[in-house]
Amino acid sequence: MRPFDASLILIFTTGGFSVGAKALLERSGMLSMDGDQLTTFLCDAGIGIQNEDSVFDASLFREQLVDTAKLHA
């Protein structure tokens, strides 16, 4: 493996993938997550969710993303 060669490619969308895009992703071996899957993943992980009322909080979501980015910087 050469430096900077991708070993894993992830494609995310907040919407959906067309039939053609799904076929291309399948053939290429790329991993994908559409909007419904991404939403479920984030909710399951508790990202942006206030535990006491299970309501999405956009400012909390941004704060958690920034904190996560700092951990991986």
N, C-alpha and C positions, 0 to 999 in steps of 0.2 A: 504494500500500500504506500502510495506517495503522500507526502505531507499535503494536507488540505483537501484530500479526496473525501467526498461525502460517503460515509458508511451507512447512513440512514437519512432518508428524506421524508419529512412530514409536511403535509399540505392541509391547511385549515381554511375553512370558510364559515362565515356566519349564515350563509344561505344554504344552497344545495348544489350538487354536482349534476351536470347533464348526463344522459346515458353514455354519450361519447367520452366525456371526461372520466366517468367511472371505468369504462373499458380501458382507456389509456392508463389510468392509475393502476389498474389490475395487471396489465401487461408489463408495466415498468417496474413493478415491485414497490412503488411508493406507498406510504401509509397515509391515509386521509381521514379526516373527521369533518362531517358536515355540521351545520348549525345546531341541529337537534342533539347530535352526539356530543358536541362541544359543550352545550348547555348542561347536559346530563353529567358530563365529566366534571365541570366546574362546580355544580351543585353537590355532587357526591363528595368532592374534595372540600366542600365548605367555603369555597372561594367567593367572597362578596356576600356571604349569607350571615345575617345576624341570628345566632343560635336561639335566642329567646323567642323570636317570632317567625323565623324561617322566611324572611323577606329579603329580597336582593337590595343591596345598598351600593350604589355606584361609587360613592366616595370611599367606602370601605374596600371595594374591589380594587380601585386605583392604588390605595394605600398598601394593600397586600401585594399587588404586582411590583410596586416600587421596593418593598421590603425583600421580596424574593429576588429581584434583580440585584440588589445590593449583596445578598448572600452569595450570588454566583458571579460577582464581578471580580 
